[in-house]
Structure formats: C-alpha cells, structure tokens
Amino acid sequence: MEKTAVQELLCSSKKIERDRGLTELQRIINSAEPDDIESLEVNFVGLLQSHDSEWETKQGALQGSRMLVANPWSSENFGSQLKVHVLDLLNHNEARVRLSAGEVLGSLCKRFGVDSYVSCKELITEGIRSNLERIPLTESGLDEKKNTQSLVEKLAGSNEGSGSLVGTSAEQIFHDTAGWKNLETWMKCLQCVVEGCGISFAPQIDQNLLDLIFQALVHTNRFVRETGFQVCAAFVSCTATRSDDRESMEMDGELSDSNPMVHFGEQFTSHLSNGLADNWSQVRLAASVATRKFLLNLPSEAAKEKFYPALLPRMCLNRYYVAEGVRIYSQETWRQVTHSEGKQLVEKYIQEVVIYYINQTLADNHAVREAACACIAELGSKIDKEVVRPHVEDLLKALLDCFKDESWPVRDAACVACGNFVLCFPEESKPSMDALYPLFFGNIADNIPSVRQGAAVALGNVAKAYGEGAICILLDKIKEGIAGLEKQPESSERYSSLDKDPATFGVVKRLRDNDMELHSNKQMYSCGSLAPKMGRGSKGGCMDHQFKRPSEPWELCDGCIYLLSELSTIKSTEESVVEMLPSVADCGRNHNYTQHVCLLETICKQLPIIAKNIEKRRFKSHLDKFLDPLFYALSCDSALTSSAASLCLIEIGKYVGPNILKGRVENYNASYVDKLLANQFSGCF
C-alpha cells in the first residue's frame, strides 16, 4: 500500500480504518529507507500544523508520528518539531487527541531522554494543578452549564423521599462519577512520560511532584483517583533497580538514599492503603497494581515489613473481593509478595488484621462486608488457634451484626463464617449460641437456595462442635421442616418463585422481573455507578440484594434436607438419618404446589450423598420408597430437576450396583425399566 493511501486511512473518520492504517504504516516503516522515513515525517508535521483539520486527522497524525519516533532513522529535528505541536495539542477539545499527544510525548522521552520532560515539566504540572477543581456551574459557559445541570437533575431523579441515597446530593454524585475535563488526560500524559523516561525519571520525583499527585488520590472523582494510582504505579516502576546493581548499592549503603520509594514510602503507603479500600472497584484495582509494584520494588524484606501493618490487611481482604479483576490480581499479588509465608505474616500482624476486618464489616459497600465475613472465616480455619483466640469475642460480635444484614450475600457469608468459628472455637462461641440458633434457622429457610445450603453447612459444623446436645436440636428442626411441607399452599404468594439455580452474586431471577409496576417510571442507575454509595439500609440500584419475603414451608423443608445431608456425615446420627428417609421420600411425592420440582431437585442431589454416608444395607431397605419421586423427576419438564434425577440414578447405581438397581426397579414397577434404560446414561446400568 502506498504512503498516500496509508495517510488517508490514518486520517479517516472511521476508527476501524484508522486502526488498519496504523498496521499498514508499521509494515511500511519496517521496510523503509531513510528517505522514506523523512518523507513521512514531513507529511505528519504538515497534518499537525493544519488548523482546519478534523480531530481524527490530528489523532491519526499523532499515532503515526509515535511510530516514527520509535524508528532509529527518525531525526532529532522531527522530534523537536513534533514536540511543539504535541504540547499545543495537549489542550485540544477532543480527549482522544489529548491522550494521543501524551503518548507521543512519552515516546519522545523514551527516544531522547528525560530532558524532553524537563523542558515541559512546568506545563504538565500546571495542567494537572489547574484542572484539579471543576469550574463552578455559576461560572461555566452557557452550553456547558446547561448540559451539566441536565445531568445533575437526571441523577437526582426521584431521590426525594425514596431513601435510596440518604445524605448524598445529586451534585455529589455528579462530581464522583462524571468526567473531569482535562485532568485525566494531563495525568495520563505524565504517566506516559514517566514510563517513557524509565529509571532516568527517578531523580525527578520530589515532594512537590508527589504532593500534586497525592491530591488526585484523594480527589472526589473516581476516574481521577484511578488515574492517580496509575501514575503512582509508573513512579514506582521507574525506581526499580536491577538485582546486580541492588547488591552493589546495598554494600555501599546507597540504596535507601537513591530509591525515592524508600524515602517517600510512608506517604505512599498511606495513600495506597486508602486506595486498596476504595468504594470503587476500578480504583481498588489501580491501587492494587501500584501496591504490588511498590512492595516488589522495595530493596529488602526488612523494608517491606515497615509497611506491612498498613497494607497487609487490605491486600488480604481483597483476595475475597467480589470484583473478579481485583480478586484474582490480589491473590497473585499475595503469592508474589509473601512467598508462601502469608499465614505467618497474618499471624505476626494479627492485631492490625483483626481491627481492619471488623472495621470492614461496617462498610457501606455490601461487597466489602461480604468479603470481610469470608476473611474472618479464614482466620478461624487457617490461622493458628492460639493466635486468633484472644480476638474471637470481637470477631464473633462483628459476624453476628453481619448475620442480621439486609443484604443476603452478607448474611450468607456471615452464616458460613459463624459455623467455622463455632467448630474452631466451641468454648468461646458457646455464649453466643442463644443468639446464633435463630439466625441459623432463619437462613436455612431463606428464599435464596445458596443461603439455605450455607446454613446447612454451618449447622453441620455446630453439630460437630457440640455433639449430642446440638444434634437433638437440629433433628427436631429437621422433623419440623419436613412435617411442615403439608402446610404448603398449592399456589404461592406473589413473587414467591425463585430460580433454583445456585444464587450468583447480584443475580436473583424471580417472577417479579416481569412486573410492569415495579419497572415502569422508575429512576435508572448504571451498573456499579451508585451501588457502592448505598448504605447498609439503602435500597435501589441494579443489585437488589435486599429482596426478602416470608419463607414458605417448602423452602424450610428444602433447607432441612440439606441439613440432613450434612448430619449424615456424623456417624452418631446415622440411626436418626435413616429413620427420616421415609419422610423425605414422602416429600418427593407431594406435587401439589408449583415449586415441588425445586424440592425434588434437592432430594435428587442429596440422596446419593446421604446413601454413601450410611450403611449400604440400611439405604437399600429404603430405596423402593424413592423410586416414584426419582422417575417422576426424571420425566418432568424442568431440565435441572430431570438432569439431577438422571445423575442421582447413576450414582445410586454405582453405589448399590447397576444390576441390583435394575432388579429393584423391575421388581417395584416394570414400566420404570424402559425409562431407566432409555436414560442417556443407560450404558452405566
């Protein structure tokens, strides 16, 4: 492709063509002679000089120029000319042009050194400083004022009287979520410059520059905070020292003096710890990236330990944070930083860890409260008991508070964590059991399937911790729940039908999704934009974790079957579990209510588990009682229930023997044999 055609592509109004132009330009540059490079330089400078060209032309010329600067045949004169235009375009009206100008300036610094930054340092820092505050609406231009006011009013919506954003004005929301004019692009420019200069930028890091960037880290706008941490990550990277240089500098005692991160470490740590606990996931991720680089680039383990009390608890909690990017990145950071000694480090700084975890159970963000409960559960199960024991009372108190949370994922996490603590610290937990039993029993009848499962696991731990006394209480509850199914009405109350899928965070599929009254003429919120700002008692947003209605008898029965499965793992309960099997089978025969297929699915999933936990002889004596429910489930219209029944028959066949199962089925009802053999897994029998 000719150079003219490539230039036309680069300046196209269509992004796909501009991207194609960059690919073609790189191909031309790779095989170009010096004269060809010079010709391209002249063309791009001409495009940048034009005052009448569209922003797409400016951006295309900037991106092409960035490729040319990286070429060794590119002239210093071209760099000088390019720099003049780049500095002018850093104030362009189009954000994409400003971003491209910053990238080009970073390439110039990489090619010609840190002097390229020094010569325009004041311009960049002033660009950041002058944009830190937004111009008040009263001083804005007419068009800008009109557009901004319209957005603020839209955010306000039906806020009055709804209680959805208590104590938060529309203007505050606007400042937190809207773009911040040129500030982000000026900071991105600085980031590109730092990355371009590399290690040669380290001497430029001084208190004045850090004070300026630290203002961005506490900025009201989340995008500014995110960019600020990205700049900090660039600062940290440029202070990294090669291992061979590090050894020689340590011997000379020069490392602490030459590394700005050691000198300014406490200031960095203070801001990084705030970023790791930010309400917004994007800010947490940017702070996590900066934190990993900060710790890994410190000169020694002794230097790291100085900052562990502030950073370690936050890094630890983020391993359970709901946002997948933050969670996975934090888990890898933990491995890289602690070198498989994370358990020992948590034990060493247990006081700071416990204080932070308890503090986070009070956070406005429900995702943070959920993660804090998971972390507290981890303390009970993984950390040395004697280290945690002095803090059990405070941790249990925090979990009890979360157990009453309006957000069901928090209740679920608190329930599982309490079960772990009871098992690990039975004596210390005993005074709390009077308060815990009603909460456990509330969760075992919850509307959400995964909450019922979690409660069963937790109560199984209670039975293991306290033995016969607790087992009697739980068996009475199971009998009550199974017997109560007879009270299940044929048609349930409005919004009673929940999808039986294991509940995913933020997604509860329910009949109310199609209720026009609930979803017409209501305020809309973008995903994640306002939810983190909603307090523990707030409502609204796209993640309705506060959906709650009175439990129905079938839900309590469902939870009790999960609990029976958990108790079957305890040898002393075998006799009681076997005695309840006929009642469980009777539950599977009750088809007089809409959600019976959901309960049948649970029976099909738990029956093989129960069977394997008791004597084979005892289970076989009750097998016939389950054949009608199993084959009804196998043929029902619910795909999940039918699949569960199919897998149940496979597992039972493996356990008692395929021929024995076939014989028992044939003996009980010969018509079921064809269904058994017609099953897609019939080869197993």
C-alpha positions in Angstrom: 0.0 0.0 0.0 1.3 3.5 -0.9 2.2 6.1 1.7 -0.6 8.3 0.5 -3.2 5.6 0.9 -1.9 4.8 4.4 -2.1 8.5 5.3 -5.7 8.6 4.2 -6.5 5.6 6.3 -4.9 7.2 9.4 -7.0 10.3 9.0 -10.3 8.5 8.3 -13.4 9.3 10.3 -13.8 5.6 10.9 -11.8 4.0 13.7 -11.6 0.7 12.0 -9.8 2.4 9.1 -7.5 4.3 11.4 -6.5 1.1 13.1 -5.9 -0.5 9.7 -3.8 2.5 8.7 -1.6 2.0 11.8 -1.0 -1.6 10.9 -0.1 -0.7 7.3 2.2 2.2 8.5 4.1 -0.2 10.7 4.6 -2.5 7.8 5.9 0.4 5.6 8.3 1.6 8.4 9.7 -1.8 8.9 11.0 -1.9 5.3 11.5 1.8 4.7 14.7 3.6 3.8 15.9 6.8 5.5 14.4 8.9 2.7 11.0 7.2 3.1 11.1 8.0 6.8 11.9 11.6 6.2 9.1 11.9 3.7 6.6 10.5 6.3 7.9 13.0 8.9 7.3 15.9 6.6 3.7 14.7 5.9 2.8 14.2 9.5 4.2 17.6 10.6 2.1 19.2 7.9 -1.0 17.5 9.1 -0.3 18.6 12.7 0.3 22.2 11.5 -3.1 22.5 9.8 -5.6 24.4 12.0 -8.6 23.4 9.9 -8.3 19.6 10.0 -10.7 17.4 11.9 -9.7 15.8 15.2 -9.5 12.4 13.5 -6.7 13.8 11.3 -4.9 15.1 14.3 -5.1 11.8 16.2 -4.1 9.8 13.1 -1.0 12.0 12.6 -0.1 11.8 16.3 -0.3 8.0 16.3 1.7 7.8 13.1 4.3 10.1 14.5 4.6 8.0 17.6 5.5 5.0 15.4 8.1 7.1 13.5 9.7 8.4 16.7 10.4 4.8 17.7 12.3 4.2 14.4 16.1 4.6 14.8 16.3 6.6 11.5 13.8 9.2 12.8 15.6 12.6 13.0 16.1 14.7 16.1 14.8 17.7 14.1 11.5 15.8 13.6 11.4 15.2 17.4 11.8 18.9 18.0 9.1 19.9 15.6 6.8 17.2 16.8 7.2 18.3 20.4 6.0 21.8 19.7 2.8 20.5 18.1 2.3 17.9 20.8 2.4 20.5 23.7 -0.2 22.6 21.9 -2.5 19.6 21.3 -2.4 18.6 25.0 -5.2 21.3 25.4 -7.2 20.1 22.4 -11.0 19.9 22.8 -11.1 16.2 21.9 -10.0 13.8 24.7 -8.7 11.2 22.3 -6.4 13.8 20.7 -5.1 14.8 24.1 -4.4 11.2 25.1 -2.5 10.6 21.8 -0.5 13.7 22.4 0.5 12.4 25.8 1.5 9.1 24.3 3.7 10.8 21.7 5.4 12.9 24.4 6.1 9.7 26.3 7.7 8.2 23.1 9.8 11.4 22.7 11.1 10.9 26.3 11.9 7.3 25.6 13.8 8.3 22.5 15.6 11.5 23.6 15.7 11.1 27.3 14.5 12.8 30.4 15.4 16.3 29.1 12.3 16.1 26.9 10.3 16.1 30.2 12.4 18.7 32.0 11.8 21.2 29.2 8.0 20.9 29.6 7.7 20.0 33.3 6.1 23.2 34.3 3.5 22.9 31.5 2.5 19.4 32.6 2.3 20.1 36.3 0.4 23.3 35.8 -2.0 21.4 33.5 -2.7 19.0 36.4 -2.8 21.7 39.1 -5.2 24.0 37.2 -7.7 21.2 36.5 -7.9 19.7 40.0 -11.0 21.7 40.7 -14.0 21.9 38.4 -15.3 25.4 37.4 -18.5 26.1 39.4 -21.7 26.0 37.4 -22.3 29.7 38.0 -19.0 30.5 36.2 -19.4 28.0 33.3 -20.3 28.8 29.8 -24.0 28.7 28.9 -23.9 25.4 26.9 -21.7 23.6 29.4 -23.8 24.9 32.3 -27.0 23.7 30.6 -25.6 20.2 29.8 -24.1 19.8 33.3 -27.3 20.9 35.1 -29.3 18.5 33.0 -27.1 15.6 34.1 -27.3 16.6 37.7 -31.1 16.7 37.5 -31.1 13.3 35.9 -29.0 11.9 38.7 -31.3 13.5 41.2 -34.3 11.8 39.6 -36.8 10.6 42.1 -34.4 10.8 45.0 -36.7 12.8 47.2 -38.5 10.7 49.7 -37.1 7.4 48.3 -34.4 6.9 50.9 -32.2 5.5 48.2 -29.3 7.8 48.6 -29.6 9.2 52.1 -27.3 12.1 52.7 -26.0 12.2 49.2 -26.9 15.1 46.9 -27.1 14.8 43.1 -24.3 17.3 42.8 -22.0 15.0 44.9 -23.0 12.0 42.7 -22.2 14.1 39.6 -18.7 15.0 40.9 -18.0 11.5 41.8 -19.0 9.8 38.6 -18.8 12.4 35.7 -15.7 13.1 33.7 -13.3 15.7 35.0 -12.4 17.7 31.9 -8.7 17.7 31.0 -7.4 16.5 34.4 -7.4 12.8 33.5 -5.6 13.4 30.2 -2.9 15.6 31.8 -2.2 12.9 34.3 -2.2 10.2 31.6 0.4 12.4 29.8 2.5 12.4 33.0 2.2 8.6 33.2 3.3 8.2 29.6 6.3 10.5 30.2 7.3 8.6 33.4 7.0 5.2 31.6 9.0 6.7 28.6 11.8 8.0 30.7 12.1 4.8 32.8 14.6 4.7 35.5 16.1 8.1 34.4 12.9 9.8 35.7 13.6 8.7 39.4 15.6 11.9 40.2 12.6 14.0 39.1 10.4 12.6 41.9 10.4 15.1 44.6 8.0 16.3 47.3 6.4 18.9 45.1 5.5 16.5 42.4 4.2 13.9 44.9 2.1 16.5 46.7 0.4 17.3 43.4 -0.3 13.7 42.5 -1.4 12.9 46.1 -4.2 15.5 45.6 -5.5 13.3 42.8 -5.5 10.2 45.0 -8.0 11.9 47.4 -10.0 13.5 44.7 -13.8 13.3 44.8 -13.9 11.9 41.3 -13.2 8.1 41.0 -11.7 8.4 37.5 -9.2 10.9 38.7 -8.3 8.7 41.7 -7.9 5.7 39.4 -5.6 7.6 37.0 -3.7 8.9 40.1 -2.8 5.4 41.2 -1.8 4.5 37.7 0.7 7.4 37.8 1.9 6.2 41.2 2.5 2.8 39.7 4.6 4.4 37.0 6.6 6.3 39.7 7.3 3.0 41.5 8.3 1.2 38.3 10.9 3.9 37.4 12.6 3.4 40.7 13.1 -0.3 40.3 16.8 -1.3 40.4 18.4 -4.3 38.7 19.3 -7.1 41.1 23.1 -6.9 40.3 23.0 -3.1 40.8 21.0 -3.6 44.0 23.6 -5.9 45.6 26.4 -3.4 45.0 24.4 -0.5 46.2 23.4 -2.3 49.4 27.0 -3.0 50.1 27.8 0.7 49.7 24.8 1.7 51.8 23.5 3.9 48.9 20.2 2.1 48.1 18.0 3.8 50.7 19.3 7.2 49.6 18.9 6.6 45.9 15.4 5.0 45.9 12.6 7.6 46.3 10.2 4.8 47.3 12.2 4.2 50.5 12.4 7.9 51.2 8.7 8.6 50.5 7.5 5.2 51.4 5.3 6.2 54.4 3.5 8.7 52.3 2.9 6.2 49.5 1.7 3.6 52.0 -0.9 6.0 53.5 -2.4 6.6 50.1 -2.1 3.1 48.8 -3.9 1.8 51.9 -6.8 4.2 51.2 -6.9 3.1 47.6 -7.0 -0.6 48.5 -10.1 0.1 50.5 -11.8 2.5 48.0 -15.5 2.0 47.3 -15.0 1.7 43.6 -13.6 -1.5 42.1 -11.6 0.3 39.4 -9.8 2.4 41.9 -9.1 -0.7 44.1 -7.6 -2.4 41.1 -5.4 0.6 40.2 -4.2 0.8 43.8 -3.6 -2.9 43.8 -1.3 -2.6 40.8 0.6 0.2 42.4 0.8 -1.7 45.7 2.3 -4.8 44.1 4.9 -2.8 42.3 5.7 -0.8 45.4 6.3 -3.8 47.6 8.2 -5.9 44.9 10.5 -3.0 44.1 11.5 -2.3 47.7 15.1 -3.1 48.3 14.7 -5.8 51.0 12.3 -7.8 53.1 13.1 -5.5 56.1 12.0 -2.5 54.0 8.7 -4.3 53.2 7.9 -5.1 56.8 7.9 -1.5 57.7 4.8 -1.0 55.5 3.1 -4.4 56.2 0.9 -3.2 59.1 -1.0 -0.8 56.8 -1.0 -2.7 53.5 -1.2 -6.4 54.5 -4.8 -6.5 55.9 -6.1 -4.7 52.9 -4.3 -6.9 50.5 -5.6 -9.9 52.4 -9.2 -8.8 52.2 -9.1 -8.0 48.5 -8.4 -11.7 47.8 -12.1 -12.2 48.5 -13.4 -9.0 46.9 -16.4 -9.6 44.7 -15.0 -7.9 41.6 -13.1 -10.6 39.8 -10.3 -8.5 38.5 -9.5 -7.2 41.9 -9.8 -10.6 43.5 -7.6 -12.5 41.0 -5.0 -9.8 40.9 -4.9 -9.6 44.7 -4.5 -13.3 45.0 -1.5 -13.3 42.7 0.0 -10.3 44.5 -0.3 -12.2 47.8 1.7 -15.1 46.3 4.4 -12.9 44.9 4.8 -10.6 47.9 4.5 -13.2 50.7 6.5 -16.0 49.1 4.2 -18.7 50.6 4.6 -17.1 54.1 1.3 -15.4 54.1 -0.1 -17.4 57.0 2.9 -16.4 59.2 2.6 -12.8 58.2 -1.1 -12.7 59.1 -0.2 -14.2 62.5 2.5 -11.7 63.0 0.2 -8.8 62.3 -3.0 -10.3 63.7 -3.9 -7.2 65.7 -3.9 -5.0 62.6 -5.7 -7.6 60.5 -8.5 -8.1 63.1 -9.1 -4.4 63.5 -9.3 -3.9 59.8 -11.6 -6.9 59.2 -14.0 -5.8 61.9 -14.0 -2.2 60.5 -14.9 -3.5 57.1 -17.9 -5.4 58.4 -19.3 -1.9 59.0 -18.6 -0.7 55.4 -21.4 0.9 53.3 -20.5 -1.4 50.4 -22.2 -4.7 50.8 -19.5 -6.4 48.7 -16.9 -5.3 51.3 -19.0 -6.6 54.2 -19.3 -9.9 52.4 -15.5 -10.1 51.8 -14.8 -9.2 55.4 -17.0 -12.1 56.6 -15.2 -14.5 54.3 -11.8 -13.3 55.6 -12.9 -13.7 59.2 -14.0 -17.3 58.4 -10.5 -17.8 57.0 -8.9 -16.6 60.2 -10.8 -19.3 62.2 -10.0 -22.1 59.8 -6.4 -21.4 58.7 -4.6 -19.3 61.3 -3.1 -20.8 64.5 -5.9 -21.1 67.0 -3.9 -19.6 69.9 -3.1 -16.5 67.8 -6.8 -15.9 67.0 -8.3 -17.0 70.3 -7.9 -13.6 72.1 -9.9 -11.9 69.3 -12.7 -14.5 69.0 -15.2 -12.5 71.0 -14.8 -9.3 68.9 -14.8 -11.3 65.7 -18.0 -13.2 66.6 -19.7 -9.9 67.6 -18.9 -8.5 64.2 -20.2 -11.6 62.5 -23.4 -11.5 64.5 -24.0 -8.0 63.3 -23.5 -9.1 59.7 -25.8 -12.1 60.2 -28.6 -9.5 60.5 -27.6 -7.7 57.4 -30.3 -6.7 54.8 -28.1 -8.0 52.0 -28.4 -11.7 51.6 -24.9 -12.4 50.3 -23.6 -10.8 53.5 -25.9 -12.9 55.6 -24.8 -16.0 53.8 -21.1 -15.2 54.3 -21.6 -14.4 58.0 -23.5 -17.6 58.5 -20.8 -19.8 57.0 -18.1 -17.8 59.0 -20.0 -18.3 62.2 -20.2 -22.0 61.6 -16.4 -22.1 61.1 -15.8 -20.2 64.3 -18.1 -22.4 66.3 -16.3 -25.5 65.0 -12.8 -24.0 65.7 -13.6 -22.2 69.0 -16.6 -24.1 70.6 -16.0 -22.9 74.1 -15.5 -19.3 73.2 -18.6 -19.5 70.9 -20.9 -21.1 73.4 -22.2 -17.9 75.0 -23.3 -16.7 71.5 -25.3 -19.8 70.6 -28.6 -18.5 72.0 -28.3 -15.6 69.5 -26.9 -17.8 66.7 -29.5 -20.6 66.6 -32.4 -18.3 65.5 -30.2 -16.8 62.9 -29.0 -20.1 61.6 -32.6 -21.4 61.4 -33.7 -18.2 59.6 -31.1 -18.8 56.9 -32.0 -22.4 56.5 -35.5 -21.3 55.4 -34.2 -18.4 53.4 -35.7 -17.5 49.9 -32.2 -17.9 48.3 -31.1 -21.5 47.7 -27.4 -20.9 48.3 -28.2 -19.2 51.6 -30.0 -22.4 52.7 -27.1 -24.5 51.6 -24.6 -22.3 53.5 -26.8 -22.5 56.7 -26.9 -26.3 56.4 -23.1 -26.4 56.2 -22.8 -24.0 59.2 -25.2 -26.1 61.3 -23.3 -29.2 60.4 -20.3 -27.6 62.0 -22.4 -26.7 65.1 -23.3 -30.4 65.4 -19.7 -31.5 65.1 -18.6 -28.9 67.7 -21.3 -29.6 70.4 -22.2 -33.2 69.8 -25.4 -34.8 71.1 -27.0 -31.6 72.6 -26.8 -29.7 69.3 -27.7 -32.8 67.2 -31.0 -33.2 69.1 -31.9 -29.5 68.5 -31.1 -29.9 64.8 -33.0 -33.2 64.4 -36.1 -31.6 65.9 -35.8 -28.7 63.4 -35.5 -31.2 60.5 -38.6 -33.0 61.7 -40.5 -29.7 62.0 -39.4 -28.6 58.5 -40.3 -31.9 56.8 -43.6 -32.2 58.5 -44.4 -28.5 57.7 -44.5 -29.3 54.0 -48.1 -30.4 54.4 -49.0 -26.8 55.1 -47.6 -25.6 51.7 -50.4 -23.9 49.7 -51.0 -25.0 46.2 -50.4 -21.5 44.8 -47.8 -19.4 46.4 -47.9 -15.7 47.2 -46.8 -13.1 44.7 -43.1 -13.1 43.8 -42.6 -16.4 45.5 -40.9 -18.2 42.6 -37.2 -18.1 42.7 -35.0 -19.7 40.1 -33.4 -22.8 41.7 -30.0 -22.1 40.2 -27.3 -21.6 42.8 -27.6 -17.9 43.6 -24.9 -15.8 41.8 -23.7 -12.6 43.4 -26.0 -9.8 42.3 -28.4 -12.0 40.3 -31.7 -13.4 41.8 -34.0 -14.4 39.0 -37.6 -14.1 40.1 -41.1 -13.7 38.8 -41.1 -10.1 39.9 -38.6 -9.4 37.0 -41.7 -9.2 34.7 -43.8 -7.0 37.0 -44.5 -3.9 35.0 -45.5 -1.9 38.1 -42.1 -2.4 39.6 -40.1 -1.5 36.5 -42.0 1.4 34.9 -41.4 5.1 35.5 -38.6 4.5 38.0 -35.2 6.1 38.4 -32.4 4.3 36.5 -28.9 3.7 37.7 -25.9 2.5 35.7 -24.3 -0.8 36.9 -22.0 -0.1 39.8 -22.2 3.7 39.5 -24.3 4.3 42.6 -24.5 0.9 44.3 -21.2 1.3 46.3 -22.5 4.6 47.7 -25.6 3.0 49.0 -25.5 2.4 52.8 -26.4 -0.7 54.7 -30.0 0.2 54.9 -30.3 1.7 51.4 -32.4 0.4 48.6 -32.3 0.6 44.8 -29.6 0.2 42.2 -29.1 -2.7 39.9 -28.2 -5.2 42.6 -31.2 -5.8 44.7 -29.7 -8.0 47.5 -32.4 -6.8 49.9 -35.2 -8.8 48.2 -37.0 -10.6 51.1 -40.4 -12.2 51.7 -41.6 -14.6 54.3 -40.3 -18.1 53.8 -42.6 -20.8 52.5 -42.9 -24.3 54.0 -41.2 -25.9 51.0 -38.2 -23.7 51.4 -37.7 -24.7 55.1 -38.2 -28.3 54.0 -35.6 -27.8 51.3 -33.1 -26.4 53.8 -33.7 -29.2 56.2 -32.9 -31.8 53.5 -29.6 -30.1 53.0 -29.1 -30.2 56.8 -30.0 -33.9 56.9 -27.3 -34.5 54.3 -24.7 -32.6 56.4 -25.7 -34.6 59.6 -25.3 -37.9 57.7 -21.5 -37.3 57.7 -21.6 -37.7 61.5 -21.5 -41.3 62.5 -23.6 -40.9 65.7 -26.5 -39.6 63.7 -26.8 -42.5 61.3 -29.8 -44.1 63.0 -31.7 -40.8 63.1 -30.9 -40.1 59.5 -32.2 -43.5 58.4 -35.4 -43.0 60.3 -36.1 -39.8 58.4 -35.6 -41.3 54.9 -39.3 -42.4 54.5 -40.4 -38.8 55.4 -38.0 -37.4 52.8 -39.4 -39.8 50.2 -42.9 -38.6 51.1 -41.8 -35.0 50.5 -40.8 -36.1 47.0 -44.3 -37.4 46.3 -46.0 -34.1 47.2 -46.6 -32.5 43.8 -49.5 -30.1 44.9 -47.5 -26.9 44.7 -45.7 -25.0 42.0 -42.2 -25.3 43.4 -42.2 -29.0 44.0 -39.7 -29.6 41.2 -37.2 -27.4 43.1 -37.5 -29.6 46.2 -37.3 -32.7 44.1 -34.1 -31.4 42.6 -32.6 -31.0 46.1 -33.7 -34.5 47.0 -32.1 -35.9 43.9 -28.8 -34.1 44.6 -28.6 -35.0 48.3 -29.9 -38.6 48.2 -26.6 -40.1 46.8 -24.6 -38.2 49.4 -26.8 -39.5 52.2 -26.7 -43.0 50.8 -22.9 -43.1 50.8 -22.7 -41.8 54.4 -24.9 -44.6 55.9 -24.6 -48.3 55.7 -25.4 -49.7 52.2 -27.8 -52.3 53.7 -29.8 -49.6 55.5 -30.1 -47.5 52.5 -31.2 -50.4 50.3 -34.0 -51.1 52.7 -35.5 -47.6 51.9 -34.6 -47.4 48.2 -38.0 -48.5 46.9 -39.6 -45.5 48.6 -37.6 -43.1 46.4 -38.3 -44.8 43.0 -41.6 -43.0 42.3 -40.2 -39.5 43.1 -37.0 -40.2 41.2 -38.7 -41.4 38.0 -41.3 -38.6 38.2 -38.3 -36.2 38.4 -36.6 -37.9 35.5 -39.6 -37.3 33.3 -40.6 -33.8 34.4 -40.4 -30.7 32.3 -37.8 -29.0 34.4 -34.4 -29.6 32.8 -32.5 -29.0 36.1 -34.7 -31.5 38.0 -34.6 -34.1 35.3 -30.8 -33.8 35.0 -30.4 -34.1 38.8 -32.6 -37.2 38.8 -30.6 -38.8 36.0 -27.3 -38.2 37.8 -28.9 -39.4 41.1 -29.8 -42.8 39.4 -26.3 -43.1 38.1 -24.7 -42.5 41.5 -27.1 -44.9 43.2 -26.4 -47.5 40.5 -22.7 -47.2 41.1 -23.2 -47.5 44.9 -25.6 -50.4 45.1 -24.6 -52.0 41.8 -26.2 -51.4 38.4 -27.8 -54.8 38.2 -29.2 -54.6 41.7 -30.7 -51.2 40.9 -32.2 -52.5 37.7 -33.6 -55.5 39.6 -35.1 -53.4 42.3 -36.7 -51.1 39.7 -38.1 -54.0 37.7 -39.5 -55.6 40.9 -41.1 -52.3 42.0 -42.6 -51.1 38.7 -41.7 -52.8 35.5 -42.7 -49.8 33.5 -39.8 -47.8 35.0 -37.2 -50.2 33.5 -37.7 -48.8 30.0 -37.2 -45.2 31.4 -34.1 -46.4 33.2 -32.6 -48.0 30.1 -33.8 -45.1 27.9 -31.8 -42.7 30.1 -29.0 -41.1 28.2 -26.6 -42.7 30.7 -28.2 -46.2 30.2 -24.7 -47.6 29.4 -23.9 -47.3 33.1 -26.6 -49.8 34.1 
